[in-house]
């Protein structure tokens, strides 16, 4: 049976679409039915192709929206990072300004000889049995600390004390001076049954001459302030000296050897 020109056009049109083979239906040999069926199939195929053509565009739009979301999240993280950095810089500047405004002044530290009790030179023997002068003495020293800061306490490391006739290190715990206060600490240093050898004879001669026995007391210590949880720690080095001239007399009332002393303090 020969095909009409309309049917041939419809078939050729269907072959031009990728899904034509799925929807090509043989219609009854009627001119009207063939035309209606071809028109229906053509409209349905056109709708499918339209949906298929629109799908990549929709996918591209969705992907582009997702990329924009990632970019916005990245911008927010950068913004938060910049804000945190600005806040840290502002805090550092504020703490530094506070430190400059409230910077504690250097403390005043003095020493004073409280008394020298039981100073005695006597003949004796050392560990090997050699004859020599044996020294026993006890010296009391007052350490006076003036902390002029009204906000911060003063931390003082254990002082190191020396006497001219021997090196007598002093060890102890950390000393703490309250803020805006004057604190006095008392130290006792001395020696017992110390063999002085040739120096002992010279010391005895000076005492008996009436000129007095010169003794030099040296104190070295360090102090520091802990400002803003210890972020700033200004430190100070102190050197204190007392020249003591000891007489060969004993004061029973004050229970000390008679002496004169002159003390100085240096901030290094």
Secondary structure, DSSP 8 states (H G I E B T S, - for coil): ----HHHHHHHHHHHTSTTHHHH-----S-HHHHHHHHHHHHHHHHHHHHHHHHHHHHHHHHHHHHHHHHHHHHHHHHHHHHHHHHHHHHHHHHHHHHHHHT-----EEEEEEEEEEEEEEEEEE-TTS-EEEEEEEEEEEEEEEE---SS--EEE---EEEETTB--------EEE-TT-EEEEEEEEEEEEEE-THHHHHHHHHHHHSS-EEEEEEEEEEEEE-BTTTTB--EEEEEEEEEEEEEEEEETTTTEEEEEEEEEEEE-
